[in-house]
Amino acid sequence: MLTSEEKKQYNRHLILEEIGEEGQLKLKQAKVLVVGAGGLGCPVLQYLTAAGVGTIGIIDNDLVDKSNLQRQILYTIDDVGFSKAERAAKRLSKLNPNINFTIYKEKLSNKNAISLFNKYDVVIDGSDNFATRYLTNDASLLTNTPLIYGAIFKFEGQVSVFNFKGSATYRCLYPTPPNPADSPNCSEIGVLGVLPGIIGSLQANEAIKLICGIGDLLTNKLLLFNALNMQQIVLNFKKDTTIKIVALEKNYDFFCGIVPIKEISLEEVKKNSKKYNLLDVRVFSEREKFHIGGQHIPLADLPKRINEIHQNKDLVVYCKSGFRSKKAINLLKEKYPNLELINLKGGCF
């Protein structure tokens, strides 16, 4: 039953014929796990909390960074350096004290995904990488848990509902992972600040519809949204019945072609400057504005100038964000398999 205070709080739902008290009770009894409390996770969590979803799990092992505040509007400057999962739950409890939050300050992995998903009715994927997307998809199939998918790229976003009553899955849409070199995340190529708010809200909308049993879900459909021209397209796709998931992958990073790359901070490089050679792979205009020394070979020129690389010390490769430098390291590994190649974490502005 709903308490008198809950009836006041959810009044606008209760007077909707499609939801009413029956639908609100379904929301109160529902258990939803949100994977990631970042750009997508923030609006998802806010609207599910406001809507009255009774139990919400938040799994995120990351800390709030100042660069998050441009789009992750659950947090303030006072949250920087603290656990996203903890700070999100604390803030959301003030929005709706009736919600039971369970936080997991850990990374979703093939070791914990099955046990976690079995505790929830719905999983919402707010991750920003392909390894986690394939993991959430496979775990949702193995536990028969509906999965609400969202993804963002610069000015574009996607939303779909997977594995609901036998519907199509993420692997039906994307059978194989893309080349890691061609799939940067928002920390490497940027994202419009309002975009995750739009896509995350659409994910929350699908969750509420699914729980209440109303409307038409985005099952076997992919919604595409472009913030620059406000175009919205819904594509239909079919379930691939040849795809069978019998167990989780042993290593989703490996499955997605992600090769671990050693990284180092700028502070550490400065402390031990004599220990490393530096390679700047930015373009000339970036180099003219600011640099930290070392060789300068733009990434586009690296294949034809690869023989010029100094090999007498460990090599730290840098660019603006850390994305181009990773691509450079993958090129250099083939030519110099014995050279210690290190990426400058976060890049160099």
DODREN-54889 format. One record per residue (C-alpha): x, y, z; residue in three letters; residue number from 1. Coordinates in Angstrom, 1 decimal. Example, Ala and Ser with C-alpha at 12.3 -4.5 7.8 and 13.67 -1.06 7.14 Angstrom:
<zaros>
zaro u->12.3 | v->-4.5 | w->7.8 | res->ALA | n->1
zaro u->13.7 | v->-1.1 | w->7.1 | res->SER | n->2
</zaros>
This chain:
<zaros>
zaro u->0.0 | v->0.0 | w->0.0 | res->MET | n->1
zaro u->1.0 | v->3.6 | w->-0.5 | res->LEU | n->2
zaro u->1.3 | v->5.8 | w->2.6 | res->THR | n->3
zaro u->-0.4 | v->9.1 | w->2.8 | res->SER | n->4
zaro u->2.9 | v->10.9 | w->2.2 | res->GLU | n->5
zaro u->3.6 | v->8.7 | w->-0.9 | res->GLU | n->6
zaro u->0.2 | v->9.6 | w->-2.3 | res->LYS | n->7
zaro u->1.1 | v->13.3 | w->-2.0 | res->LYS | n->8
zaro u->4.5 | v->12.8 | w->-3.5 | res->GLN | n->9
zaro u->3.2 | v->10.7 | w->-6.5 | res->TYR | n->10
zaro u->0.0 | v->12.6 | w->-7.0 | res->ASN | n->11
zaro u->0.7 | v->13.4 | w->-10.7 | res->ARG | n->12
zaro u->1.2 | v->9.7 | w->-11.4 | res->HIS | n->13
zaro u->-1.9 | v->8.7 | w->-9.4 | res->LEU | n->14
zaro u->-4.2 | v->10.9 | w->-11.5 | res->ILE | n->15
zaro u->-2.8 | v->9.4 | w->-14.7 | res->LEU | n->16
zaro u->-5.3 | v->6.7 | w->-15.8 | res->GLU | n->17
zaro u->-2.5 | v->4.7 | w->-17.3 | res->GLU | n->18
zaro u->-0.6 | v->4.5 | w->-14.0 | res->ILE | n->19
zaro u->-2.8 | v->5.2 | w->-11.1 | res->GLY | n->20
zaro u->-2.3 | v->3.5 | w->-7.7 | res->GLU | n->21
zaro u->-1.8 | v->0.1 | w->-9.3 | res->GLU | n->22
zaro u->1.0 | v->1.3 | w->-11.5 | res->GLY | n->23
zaro u->2.6 | v->3.3 | w->-8.6 | res->GLN | n->24
zaro u->2.6 | v->0.1 | w->-6.5 | res->LEU | n->25
zaro u->4.4 | v->-1.7 | w->-9.3 | res->LYS | n->26
zaro u->7.0 | v->1.0 | w->-9.2 | res->LEU | n->27
zaro u->7.3 | v->0.8 | w->-5.4 | res->LYS | n->28
zaro u->7.8 | v->-2.9 | w->-5.6 | res->GLN | n->29
zaro u->10.3 | v->-2.8 | w->-8.5 | res->ALA | n->30
zaro u->14.0 | v->-3.4 | w->-8.1 | res->LYS | n->31
zaro u->16.3 | v->-1.7 | w->-10.7 | res->VAL | n->32
zaro u->20.0 | v->-1.9 | w->-11.0 | res->LEU | n->33
zaro u->21.7 | v->1.1 | w->-12.7 | res->VAL | n->34
zaro u->25.2 | v->0.3 | w->-14.2 | res->VAL | n->35
zaro u->27.2 | v->3.5 | w->-14.0 | res->GLY | n->36
zaro u->26.4 | v->6.8 | w->-12.1 | res->ALA | n->37
zaro u->27.9 | v->9.0 | w->-14.8 | res->GLY | n->38
zaro u->26.4 | v->11.0 | w->-17.7 | res->GLY | n->39
zaro u->23.6 | v->8.5 | w->-18.4 | res->LEU | n->40
zaro u->23.2 | v->7.2 | w->-14.9 | res->GLY | n->41
zaro u->22.6 | v->10.6 | w->-13.4 | res->CYS | n->42
zaro u->19.3 | v->11.4 | w->-15.2 | res->PRO | n->43
zaro u->18.2 | v->7.7 | w->-15.0 | res->VAL | n->44
zaro u->18.7 | v->7.7 | w->-11.2 | res->LEU | n->45
zaro u->17.0 | v->11.1 | w->-10.7 | res->GLN | n->46
zaro u->13.9 | v->10.2 | w->-12.6 | res->TYR | n->47
zaro u->13.6 | v->6.6 | w->-11.2 | res->LEU | n->48
zaro u->14.0 | v->8.0 | w->-7.7 | res->THR | n->49
zaro u->11.4 | v->10.7 | w->-8.4 | res->ALA | n->50
zaro u->9.0 | v->8.2 | w->-9.9 | res->ALA | n->51
zaro u->9.1 | v->6.0 | w->-6.8 | res->GLY | n->52
zaro u->11.0 | v->2.9 | w->-7.9 | res->VAL | n->53
zaro u->11.3 | v->1.2 | w->-4.5 | res->GLY | n->54
zaro u->14.7 | v->-0.4 | w->-4.7 | res->THR | n->55
zaro u->17.6 | v->1.1 | w->-6.8 | res->ILE | n->56
zaro u->21.0 | v->-0.4 | w->-7.0 | res->GLY | n->57
zaro u->23.9 | v->1.7 | w->-8.1 | res->ILE | n->58
zaro u->27.2 | v->0.1 | w->-9.3 | res->ILE | n->59
zaro u->30.1 | v->2.4 | w->-10.0 | res->ASP | n->60
zaro u->33.7 | v->2.3 | w->-8.8 | res->ASN | n->61
zaro u->34.6 | v->5.7 | w->-10.1 | res->ASP | n->62
zaro u->35.2 | v->9.0 | w->-8.2 | res->LEU | n->63
zaro u->33.7 | v->12.3 | w->-9.1 | res->VAL | n->64
zaro u->36.0 | v->14.4 | w->-11.2 | res->ASP | n->65
zaro u->35.7 | v->18.1 | w->-11.9 | res->LYS | n->66
zaro u->35.3 | v->17.3 | w->-15.7 | res->SER | n->67
zaro u->32.2 | v->15.3 | w->-14.8 | res->ASN | n->68
zaro u->30.2 | v->18.4 | w->-13.7 | res->LEU | n->69
zaro u->29.6 | v->19.6 | w->-17.3 | res->GLN | n->70
zaro u->27.0 | v->16.8 | w->-17.7 | res->ARG | n->71
zaro u->26.7 | v->14.7 | w->-14.5 | res->GLN | n->72
zaro u->24.3 | v->17.0 | w->-12.8 | res->ILE | n->73
zaro u->23.7 | v->14.9 | w->-9.7 | res->LEU | n->74
zaro u->27.1 | v->16.2 | w->-8.4 | res->TYR | n->75
zaro u->28.5 | v->19.5 | w->-7.2 | res->THR | n->76
zaro u->32.0 | v->20.8 | w->-6.7 | res->ILE | n->77
zaro u->31.9 | v->19.5 | w->-3.2 | res->ASP | n->78
zaro u->31.6 | v->15.9 | w->-4.4 | res->ASP | n->79
zaro u->34.9 | v->16.0 | w->-6.4 | res->VAL | n->80
zaro u->37.2 | v->13.2 | w->-5.2 | res->GLY | n->81
zaro u->34.4 | v->11.2 | w->-3.6 | res->PHE | n->82
zaro u->32.6 | v->8.0 | w->-4.7 | res->SER | n->83
zaro u->30.0 | v->8.5 | w->-7.3 | res->LYS | n->84
zaro u->27.8 | v->5.7 | w->-6.0 | res->ALA | n->85
zaro u->27.9 | v->7.1 | w->-2.4 | res->GLU | n->86
zaro u->27.3 | v->10.7 | w->-3.4 | res->ARG | n->87
zaro u->24.5 | v->9.9 | w->-5.8 | res->ALA | n->88
zaro u->22.6 | v->7.8 | w->-3.2 | res->ALA | n->89
zaro u->23.1 | v->10.6 | w->-0.6 | res->LYS | n->90
zaro u->21.8 | v->13.3 | w->-2.9 | res->ARG | n->91
zaro u->18.9 | v->11.1 | w->-4.2 | res->LEU | n->92
zaro u->17.8 | v->10.2 | w->-0.7 | res->SER | n->93
zaro u->16.9 | v->13.9 | w->-0.2 | res->LYS | n->94
zaro u->14.8 | v->13.8 | w->-3.3 | res->LEU | n->95
zaro u->12.8 | v->10.8 | w->-2.2 | res->ASN | n->96
zaro u->13.4 | v->9.3 | w->1.3 | res->PRO | n->97
zaro u->11.1 | v->6.4 | w->0.5 | res->ASN | n->98
zaro u->13.6 | v->4.7 | w->-1.8 | res->ILE | n->99
zaro u->16.0 | v->1.9 | w->-0.7 | res->ASN | n->100
zaro u->19.4 | v->2.5 | w->-2.3 | res->PHE | n->101
zaro u->22.0 | v->-0.2 | w->-2.5 | res->THR | n->102
zaro u->25.4 | v->0.9 | w->-3.6 | res->ILE | n->103
zaro u->28.3 | v->-1.2 | w->-5.0 | res->TYR | n->104
zaro u->31.6 | v->0.7 | w->-5.1 | res->LYS | n->105
zaro u->33.1 | v->-1.8 | w->-7.5 | res->GLU | n->106
zaro u->33.4 | v->-2.4 | w->-11.2 | res->LYS | n->107
zaro u->30.9 | v->-4.6 | w->-12.9 | res->LEU | n->108
zaro u->32.7 | v->-7.8 | w->-14.0 | res->SER | n->109
zaro u->32.2 | v->-11.4 | w->-15.0 | res->ASN | n->110
zaro u->32.7 | v->-12.3 | w->-11.4 | res->LYS | n->111
zaro u->29.8 | v->-10.2 | w->-9.9 | res->ASN | n->112
zaro u->27.4 | v->-9.6 | w->-12.8 | res->ALA | n->113
zaro u->25.3 | v->-12.7 | w->-12.5 | res->ILE | n->114
zaro u->24.8 | v->-12.5 | w->-8.7 | res->SER | n->115
zaro u->23.9 | v->-8.8 | w->-9.0 | res->LEU | n->116
zaro u->21.5 | v->-9.1 | w->-11.9 | res->PHE | n->117
zaro u->19.7 | v->-11.9 | w->-10.1 | res->ASN | n->118
zaro u->18.7 | v->-9.5 | w->-7.4 | res->LYS | n->119
zaro u->16.9 | v->-7.0 | w->-9.7 | res->TYR | n->120
zaro u->13.9 | v->-6.9 | w->-12.0 | res->ASP | n->121
zaro u->15.5 | v->-4.6 | w->-14.6 | res->VAL | n->122
zaro u->19.0 | v->-3.5 | w->-15.4 | res->VAL | n->123
zaro u->19.8 | v->-0.1 | w->-17.0 | res->ILE | n->124
zaro u->23.1 | v->0.2 | w->-18.8 | res->ASP | n->125
zaro u->24.7 | v->3.6 | w->-18.3 | res->GLY | n->126
zaro u->28.2 | v->2.5 | w->-19.2 | res->SER | n->127
zaro u->30.6 | v->4.2 | w->-21.6 | res->ASP | n->128
zaro u->32.5 | v->1.3 | w->-23.1 | res->ASN | n->129
zaro u->31.9 | v->-1.7 | w->-25.3 | res->PHE | n->130
zaro u->33.3 | v->-4.3 | w->-22.9 | res->ALA | n->131
zaro u->30.7 | v->-3.4 | w->-20.2 | res->THR | n->132
zaro u->27.9 | v->-3.3 | w->-22.8 | res->ARG | n->133
zaro u->28.6 | v->-6.8 | w->-24.0 | res->TYR | n->134
zaro u->29.0 | v->-7.9 | w->-20.3 | res->LEU | n->135
zaro u->25.6 | v->-6.4 | w->-19.3 | res->THR | n->136
zaro u->24.0 | v->-7.9 | w->-22.4 | res->ASN | n->137
zaro u->25.3 | v->-11.4 | w->-21.7 | res->ASP | n->138
zaro u->24.5 | v->-11.3 | w->-18.0 | res->ALA | n->139
zaro u->21.0 | v->-10.1 | w->-18.7 | res->SER | n->140
zaro u->20.5 | v->-13.1 | w->-21.0 | res->LEU | n->141
zaro u->21.9 | v->-15.6 | w->-18.5 | res->LEU | n->142
zaro u->19.7 | v->-14.2 | w->-15.7 | res->THR | n->143
zaro u->16.7 | v->-13.4 | w->-18.0 | res->ASN | n->144
zaro u->16.7 | v->-9.8 | w->-16.9 | res->THR | n->145
zaro u->15.4 | v->-7.1 | w->-19.2 | res->PRO | n->146
zaro u->18.1 | v->-4.6 | w->-20.1 | res->LEU | n->147
zaro u->17.6 | v->-1.0 | w->-21.1 | res->ILE | n->148
zaro u->20.4 | v->0.3 | w->-23.2 | res->TYR | n->149
zaro u->21.7 | v->3.8 | w->-23.9 | res->GLY | n->150
zaro u->24.8 | v->5.2 | w->-25.5 | res->ALA | n->151
zaro u->26.1 | v->8.6 | w->-26.5 | res->ILE | n->152
zaro u->28.7 | v->9.9 | w->-29.0 | res->PHE | n->153
zaro u->29.4 | v->13.6 | w->-29.3 | res->LYS | n->154
zaro u->26.0 | v->14.9 | w->-30.4 | res->PHE | n->155
zaro u->24.2 | v->11.6 | w->-31.0 | res->GLU | n->156
zaro u->22.5 | v->9.0 | w->-28.8 | res->GLY | n->157
zaro u->20.9 | v->5.6 | w->-28.9 | res->GLN | n->158
zaro u->18.2 | v->3.8 | w->-26.8 | res->VAL | n->159
zaro u->16.8 | v->0.3 | w->-27.0 | res->SER | n->160
zaro u->15.3 | v->-2.3 | w->-24.7 | res->VAL | n->161
zaro u->16.9 | v->-5.8 | w->-24.9 | res->PHE | n->162
zaro u->15.9 | v->-9.2 | w->-23.7 | res->ASN | n->163
zaro u->12.3 | v->-8.4 | w->-22.7 | res->PHE | n->164
zaro u->10.1 | v->-11.5 | w->-23.1 | res->LYS | n->165
zaro u->12.5 | v->-13.0 | w->-25.6 | res->GLY | n->166
zaro u->13.1 | v->-9.8 | w->-27.6 | res->SER | n->167
zaro u->16.3 | v->-9.0 | w->-29.5 | res->ALA | n->168
zaro u->19.6 | v->-8.3 | w->-27.7 | res->THR | n->169
zaro u->22.6 | v->-6.1 | w->-28.0 | res->TYR | n->170
zaro u->24.5 | v->-8.8 | w->-29.9 | res->ARG | n->171
zaro u->21.7 | v->-9.0 | w->-32.4 | res->CYS | n->172
zaro u->22.4 | v->-5.3 | w->-33.1 | res->LEU | n->173
zaro u->26.1 | v->-5.5 | w->-32.8 | res->TYR | n->174
zaro u->27.3 | v->-9.1 | w->-33.2 | res->PRO | n->175
zaro u->31.0 | v->-8.1 | w->-33.0 | res->THR | n->176
zaro u->32.8 | v->-5.3 | w->-31.2 | res->PRO | n->177
zaro u->34.2 | v->-2.4 | w->-33.1 | res->PRO | n->178
zaro u->38.0 | v->-1.7 | w->-33.4 | res->ASN | n->179
zaro u->39.0 | v->-0.1 | w->-30.1 | res->PRO | n->180
zaro u->41.0 | v->2.5 | w->-32.1 | res->ALA | n->181
zaro u->37.8 | v->3.6 | w->-33.8 | res->ASP | n->182
zaro u->35.6 | v->3.8 | w->-30.7 | res->SER | n->183
zaro u->36.8 | v->6.6 | w->-28.3 | res->PRO | n->184
zaro u->34.7 | v->7.5 | w->-25.3 | res->ASN | n->185
zaro u->33.5 | v->11.0 | w->-24.3 | res->CYS | n->186
zaro u->36.7 | v->11.7 | w->-22.3 | res->SER | n->187
zaro u->38.6 | v->11.4 | w->-25.5 | res->GLU | n->188
zaro u->36.3 | v->13.0 | w->-28.1 | res->ILE | n->189
zaro u->33.9 | v->15.1 | w->-26.0 | res->GLY | n->190
zaro u->30.1 | v->15.1 | w->-25.6 | res->VAL | n->191
zaro u->27.4 | v->17.8 | w->-25.6 | res->LEU | n->192
zaro u->26.5 | v->18.3 | w->-21.9 | res->GLY | n->193
zaro u->22.8 | v->18.0 | w->-22.3 | res->VAL | n->194
zaro u->22.9 | v->14.9 | w->-24.5 | res->LEU | n->195
zaro u->23.2 | v->12.3 | w->-21.7 | res->PRO | n->196
zaro u->20.3 | v->14.1 | w->-19.9 | res->GLY | n->197
zaro u->18.1 | v->13.5 | w->-23.0 | res->ILE | n->198
zaro u->19.2 | v->9.9 | w->-23.6 | res->ILE | n->199
zaro u->19.2 | v->9.0 | w->-19.9 | res->GLY | n->200
zaro u->15.7 | v->10.4 | w->-19.5 | res->SER | n->201
zaro u->14.5 | v->8.2 | w->-22.4 | res->LEU | n->202
zaro u->16.0 | v->5.2 | w->-20.7 | res->GLN | n->203
zaro u->14.2 | v->6.1 | w->-17.5 | res->ALA | n->204
zaro u->11.0 | v->6.4 | w->-19.5 | res->ASN | n->205
zaro u->11.4 | v->2.9 | w->-21.0 | res->GLU | n->206
zaro u->12.0 | v->1.5 | w->-17.5 | res->ALA | n->207
zaro u->8.8 | v->3.1 | w->-16.1 | res->ILE | n->208
zaro u->6.8 | v->1.9 | w->-19.1 | res->LYS | n->209
zaro u->8.2 | v->-1.6 | w->-18.7 | res->LEU | n->210
zaro u->7.5 | v->-1.8 | w->-14.9 | res->ILE | n->211
zaro u->4.0 | v->-0.4 | w->-15.2 | res->CYS | n->212
zaro u->3.2 | v->-2.4 | w->-18.3 | res->GLY | n->213
zaro u->2.1 | v->0.7 | w->-20.4 | res->ILE | n->214
zaro u->2.9 | v->2.0 | w->-23.9 | res->GLY | n->215
zaro u->5.1 | v->0.5 | w->-26.6 | res->ASP | n->216
zaro u->8.6 | v->-0.4 | w->-25.6 | res->LEU | n->217
zaro u->11.7 | v->-0.1 | w->-27.7 | res->LEU | n->218
zaro u->12.0 | v->-3.8 | w->-28.1 | res->THR | n->219
zaro u->13.4 | v->-4.9 | w->-31.5 | res->ASN | n->220
zaro u->13.9 | v->-1.2 | w->-32.1 | res->LYS | n->221
zaro u->16.8 | v->1.3 | w->-31.9 | res->LEU | n->222
zaro u->16.0 | v->4.9 | w->-31.3 | res->LEU | n->223
zaro u->18.6 | v->7.3 | w->-32.8 | res->LEU | n->224
zaro u->18.7 | v->10.9 | w->-31.7 | res->PHE | n->225
zaro u->20.8 | v->13.8 | w->-33.1 | res->ASN | n->226
zaro u->21.0 | v->16.9 | w->-30.9 | res->ALA | n->227
zaro u->22.4 | v->19.1 | w->-33.6 | res->LEU | n->228
zaro u->19.4 | v->18.8 | w->-36.0 | res->ASN | n->229
zaro u->16.9 | v->17.3 | w->-33.5 | res->MET | n->230
zaro u->16.2 | v->14.4 | w->-35.8 | res->GLN | n->231
zaro u->14.8 | v->11.3 | w->-34.1 | res->GLN | n->232
zaro u->14.6 | v->8.0 | w->-36.0 | res->ILE | n->233
zaro u->13.5 | v->4.6 | w->-34.9 | res->VAL | n->234
zaro u->15.0 | v->1.6 | w->-36.7 | res->LEU | n->235
zaro u->13.5 | v->-1.9 | w->-36.6 | res->ASN | n->236
zaro u->15.8 | v->-4.9 | w->-36.2 | res->PHE | n->237
zaro u->15.3 | v->-8.6 | w->-35.8 | res->LYS | n->238
zaro u->16.4 | v->-11.1 | w->-33.1 | res->LYS | n->239
zaro u->19.2 | v->-13.3 | w->-34.3 | res->ASP | n->240
zaro u->18.2 | v->-16.7 | w->-33.2 | res->THR | n->241
zaro u->21.6 | v->-18.2 | w->-34.1 | res->THR | n->242
zaro u->23.3 | v->-16.3 | w->-31.2 | res->ILE | n->243
zaro u->23.5 | v->-18.4 | w->-28.1 | res->LYS | n->244
zaro u->25.1 | v->-17.2 | w->-24.8 | res->ILE | n->245
zaro u->25.8 | v->-20.1 | w->-22.4 | res->VAL | n->246
zaro u->28.4 | v->-18.4 | w->-20.2 | res->ALA | n->247
zaro u->30.1 | v->-15.0 | w->-19.7 | res->LEU | n->248
zaro u->33.3 | v->-14.3 | w->-21.6 | res->GLU | n->249
zaro u->36.4 | v->-14.9 | w->-19.5 | res->LYS | n->250
zaro u->37.8 | v->-11.4 | w->-20.4 | res->ASN | n->251
zaro u->35.5 | v->-8.8 | w->-22.0 | res->TYR | n->252
zaro u->38.4 | v->-6.4 | w->-22.6 | res->ASP | n->253
zaro u->40.2 | v->-9.1 | w->-24.6 | res->PHE | n->254
zaro u->36.9 | v->-10.0 | w->-26.4 | res->PHE | n->255
zaro u->36.6 | v->-6.3 | w->-27.5 | res->CYS | n->256
zaro u->40.2 | v->-6.2 | w->-28.6 | res->GLY | n->257
zaro u->41.3 | v->-3.9 | w->-25.8 | res->ILE | n->258
zaro u->45.0 | v->-4.4 | w->-25.1 | res->VAL | n->259
zaro u->46.2 | v->-3.1 | w->-21.8 | res->PRO | n->260
zaro u->48.4 | v->0.0 | w->-22.2 | res->ILE | n->261
zaro u->50.7 | v->1.2 | w->-19.4 | res->LYS | n->262
zaro u->49.9 | v->4.8 | w->-18.3 | res->GLU | n->263
zaro u->51.7 | v->7.4 | w->-16.3 | res->ILE | n->264
zaro u->50.7 | v->10.8 | w->-14.9 | res->SER | n->265
zaro u->52.2 | v->14.1 | w->-15.9 | res->LEU | n->266
zaro u->53.4 | v->14.6 | w->-12.3 | res->GLU | n->267
zaro u->55.3 | v->11.3 | w->-12.4 | res->GLU | n->268
zaro u->56.9 | v->12.2 | w->-15.7 | res->VAL | n->269
zaro u->58.1 | v->15.5 | w->-14.3 | res->LYS | n->270
zaro u->59.5 | v->13.8 | w->-11.2 | res->LYS | n->271
zaro u->61.5 | v->11.4 | w->-13.3 | res->ASN | n->272
zaro u->62.1 | v->13.4 | w->-16.4 | res->SER | n->273
zaro u->65.6 | v->11.9 | w->-17.1 | res->LYS | n->274
zaro u->64.1 | v->8.4 | w->-17.1 | res->LYS | n->275
zaro u->61.9 | v->8.8 | w->-20.2 | res->TYR | n->276
zaro u->61.9 | v->10.0 | w->-23.8 | res->ASN | n->277
zaro u->58.8 | v->11.9 | w->-24.9 | res->LEU | n->278
zaro u->56.8 | v->11.7 | w->-28.1 | res->LEU | n->279
zaro u->54.2 | v->14.3 | w->-28.9 | res->ASP | n->280
zaro u->51.7 | v->13.1 | w->-31.6 | res->VAL | n->281
zaro u->49.6 | v->16.2 | w->-31.7 | res->ARG | n->282
zaro u->49.4 | v->18.5 | w->-34.8 | res->VAL | n->283
zaro u->51.7 | v->21.4 | w->-35.3 | res->PHE | n->284
zaro u->49.2 | v->24.1 | w->-34.1 | res->SER | n->285
zaro u->48.8 | v->22.3 | w->-30.8 | res->GLU | n->286
zaro u->52.5 | v->21.9 | w->-30.4 | res->ARG | n->287
zaro u->53.0 | v->25.7 | w->-30.9 | res->GLU | n->288
zaro u->50.6 | v->26.6 | w->-28.2 | res->LYS | n->289
zaro u->52.1 | v->24.3 | w->-25.5 | res->PHE | n->290
zaro u->54.2 | v->21.2 | w->-25.1 | res->HIS | n->291
zaro u->56.3 | v->19.4 | w->-22.5 | res->ILE | n->292
zaro u->59.2 | v->18.6 | w->-24.8 | res->GLY | n->293
zaro u->60.3 | v->15.5 | w->-26.6 | res->GLY | n->294
zaro u->60.1 | v->14.5 | w->-30.2 | res->GLN | n->295
zaro u->57.2 | v->15.8 | w->-32.3 | res->HIS | n->296
zaro u->55.7 | v->13.5 | w->-34.9 | res->ILE | n->297
zaro u->52.0 | v->14.1 | w->-35.6 | res->PRO | n->298
zaro u->50.0 | v->10.9 | w->-35.5 | res->LEU | n->299
zaro u->49.2 | v->11.1 | w->-39.3 | res->ALA | n->300
zaro u->52.9 | v->11.2 | w->-40.1 | res->ASP | n->301
zaro u->53.9 | v->8.5 | w->-37.7 | res->LEU | n->302
zaro u->53.7 | v->5.5 | w->-40.1 | res->PRO | n->303
zaro u->56.2 | v->7.1 | w->-42.5 | res->LYS | n->304
zaro u->58.5 | v->8.5 | w->-39.8 | res->ARG | n->305
zaro u->58.3 | v->5.5 | w->-37.5 | res->ILE | n->306
zaro u->62.1 | v->4.8 | w->-37.9 | res->ASN | n->307
zaro u->62.9 | v->8.1 | w->-36.2 | res->GLU | n->308
zaro u->61.8 | v->7.0 | w->-32.8 | res->ILE | n->309
zaro u->64.4 | v->7.2 | w->-30.0 | res->HIS | n->310
zaro u->64.9 | v->3.9 | w->-28.3 | res->GLN | n->311
zaro u->67.5 | v->4.5 | w->-25.6 | res->ASN | n->312
zaro u->64.8 | v->5.1 | w->-22.8 | res->LYS | n->313
zaro u->61.2 | v->4.2 | w->-22.0 | res->ASP | n->314
zaro u->59.0 | v->6.2 | w->-24.3 | res->LEU | n->315
zaro u->56.1 | v->8.3 | w->-23.0 | res->VAL | n->316
zaro u->53.6 | v->9.2 | w->-25.8 | res->VAL | n->317
zaro u->51.3 | v->12.1 | w->-25.3 | res->TYR | n->318
zaro u->48.5 | v->14.1 | w->-27.1 | res->CYS | n->319
zaro u->45.7 | v->16.3 | w->-25.9 | res->LYS | n->320
zaro u->43.4 | v->13.7 | w->-24.4 | res->SER | n->321
zaro u->45.2 | v->10.4 | w->-24.4 | res->GLY | n->322
zaro u->43.3 | v->8.9 | w->-27.4 | res->PHE | n->323
zaro u->45.7 | v->9.7 | w->-30.2 | res->ARG | n->324
zaro u->48.6 | v->8.6 | w->-28.1 | res->SER | n->325
zaro u->47.0 | v->5.2 | w->-27.5 | res->LYS | n->326
zaro u->46.6 | v->4.8 | w->-31.3 | res->LYS | n->327
zaro u->50.3 | v->5.8 | w->-31.7 | res->ALA | n->328
zaro u->51.3 | v->3.2 | w->-29.1 | res->ILE | n->329
zaro u->49.5 | v->0.5 | w->-31.0 | res->ASN | n->330
zaro u->51.4 | v->1.4 | w->-34.1 | res->LEU | n->331
zaro u->54.7 | v->1.5 | w->-32.3 | res->LEU | n->332
zaro u->54.2 | v->-1.9 | w->-30.7 | res->LYS | n->333
zaro u->54.5 | v->-3.6 | w->-34.0 | res->GLU | n->334
zaro u->57.7 | v->-1.9 | w->-34.9 | res->LYS | n->335
zaro u->59.3 | v->-1.8 | w->-31.4 | res->TYR | n->336
zaro u->58.0 | v->-4.9 | w->-29.5 | res->PRO | n->337
zaro u->60.8 | v->-4.6 | w->-26.9 | res->ASN | n->338
zaro u->60.5 | v->-0.8 | w->-26.3 | res->LEU | n->339
zaro u->58.6 | v->0.2 | w->-23.1 | res->GLU | n->340
zaro u->55.7 | v->2.3 | w->-24.4 | res->LEU | n->341
zaro u->53.7 | v->4.4 | w->-21.9 | res->ILE | n->342
zaro u->50.7 | v->6.6 | w->-22.4 | res->ASN | n->343
zaro u->50.4 | v->10.0 | w->-20.7 | res->LEU | n->344
zaro u->47.2 | v->9.6 | w->-18.7 | res->LYS | n->345
zaro u->44.6 | v->12.2 | w->-19.5 | res->GLY | n->346
zaro u->46.8 | v->13.9 | w->-22.1 | res->GLY | n->347
zaro u->48.4 | v->17.2 | w->-22.1 | res->CYS | n->348
zaro u->46.6 | v->20.5 | w->-22.7 | res->PHE | n->349
</zaros>
